[in-house]
Structure formats: structure tokens, C-alpha cells
Amino acid sequence: MKQGVIMAFDYGSRRTGVAVTDPMQTIASPLDTCLTPQIYAYLDTYTTQEKIAAFVVGYPTQKDGTPSPINTEINRFIDQLKKRYPTVAVYRHDERYTSKMAFQTLIEGGATQKQRSDKALVDKVSAAILLQAFMDSKIKTPI
């Protein structure tokens, strides 16, 4: 993978959690939560400050393994990412249970009840979990 950070998205209709790696692409960290309609403005600003090596977008599925209904919206998001940032590879990665794992991570980290109920915090931690899982995976095929 080329130099720069890898950025991941836990895409939602209202909010999108964002996480990034360090420049050496070894550690995933929560970055921010952005209102989804403002995600491109956010990315345009961020990409002037950091070199992006790749985007990772969560692939949500239902319990039976079929794609979640939001995938249609996510596919439009991916199409726009590819058009706006044609030199940046885009990957999909399974995001099953990342929200539950994020909530558990917050509990284990000593987050207060109020912090754990902050959906924006859960979204960006979910994005970091998704990104770390992507980095740990052996198969990385851009879409």
C-alpha cells in the first residue's frame, strides 16, 4: 500500500465515524465523527493536511449475512469517493459487531454512562475497530 494514512468510515445516514492510521499504518485511532451530509467538505479539508493512502468503508450485514439496507446509500458514498479522490484506493471491510465492540471498549476504558451514550463517540471508536480489523486482515482487494 502506498504511503500516507489509511482512513476508515463507519458510515451512517446521519453521522459517519472516521478513524485513521498513523503514517506508518500500524495503529488505528478514532479521529472524528462528521455529519454525513458534510463528509465531503470534511474530507476536502483533511486531504489538504494529510496524504491518504486508502479509504476503508464498512460493509454492514444483517444477522443472516445479507447486506444491510443502508448498503445502497454506502455504495453511492463509495462512488463519490472514487470520483472525488481517483488516486486513492477504496476497500470494503466487514463491520459486523463493531458498534457492540466499541461500546465494550468504552466500558473497559472507564467511560462514564454519559460518554457511552454519546453515539458520535461510539461511531468513531467503531470506525477505529473496523480499521484495525482491516489492517489485521490478510486479504486486501480494492473495489
Residue pairs with C-beta under 8 A, 6 or more apart in sequence:
1 25
1 53
1 54
1 89
1 140
2 53
2 54
3 23
3 51
3 53
4 23
4 50
4 51
4 52
4 53
4 54
5 20
5 21
5 22
5 23
5 25
5 50
5 51
5 52
5 53
6 20
6 21
6 25
6 28
6 52
6 53
6 54
6 55
6 56
6 131
6 134
6 135
7 18
7 19
7 20
7 21
7 31
7 46
7 52
7 54
7 55
7 56
7 131
8 18
8 19
8 20
8 28
8 55
8 56
8 57
8 58
8 93
8 127
8 128
8 130
8 131
8 134
9 16
9 17
9 18
9 39
9 55
9 56
9 57
9 58
9 77
9 127
10 16
10 17
10 18
10 19
10 58
10 95
10 98
10 99
10 123
10 124
10 126
10 127
10 130
11 36
11 57
11 58
11 70
11 73
11 74
11 77
12 36
12 70
12 123
13 36
13 70
13 73
14 35
14 36
15 33
15 34
15 35
15 36
15 119
15 120
15 123
16 33
16 34
16 35
16 36
16 39
16 123
16 127
17 30
17 32
17 33
17 120
17 122
17 123
17 124
17 125
17 126
17 127
18 30
18 31
18 32
18 33
18 34
18 42
18 124
18 127
19 28
19 29
19 30
19 31
19 124
19 127
19 128
19 130
19 131
20 28
20 29
20 31
20 50
20 131
21 27
21 28
21 29
21 131
21 135
22 29
25 53
25 135
26 135
27 132
28 128
28 129
28 131
28 132
28 135
29 128
30 121
30 124
30 125
30 127
30 128
31 124
31 127
32 42
32 124
33 120
33 121
33 123
33 124
34 42
39 77
40 80
40 84
43 84
43 85
44 84
46 52
47 85
52 85
52 88
53 88
53 89
54 88
54 89
54 90
54 91
54 142
55 81
55 85
55 88
55 89
55 90
55 91
56 90
56 91
56 92
56 93
56 130
56 131
56 134
57 74
57 77
57 78
57 81
57 90
57 91
57 92
57 93
58 74
58 92
58 93
58 94
58 95
58 98
58 126
58 127
58 130
59 67
59 71
59 74
59 92
59 93
59 94
59 95
60 67
60 68
60 70
60 71
60 74
60 95
60 96
61 67
61 68
61 94
61 96
62 68
78 90
78 92
78 143
81 88
81 90
82 90
89 142
90 142
90 143
91 134
91 140
91 141
91 142
91 143
92 143
93 130
93 133
93 134
93 137
94 133
95 126
95 130
98 126
98 127
98 129
98 130
98 133
99 122
99 123
99 126
101 126
101 129
102 122
102 123
102 125
102 126
102 128
102 129
103 116
103 122
105 125
105 129
106 115
106 116
106 121
106 122
106 125
107 116
111 121
115 121
116 122
134 140
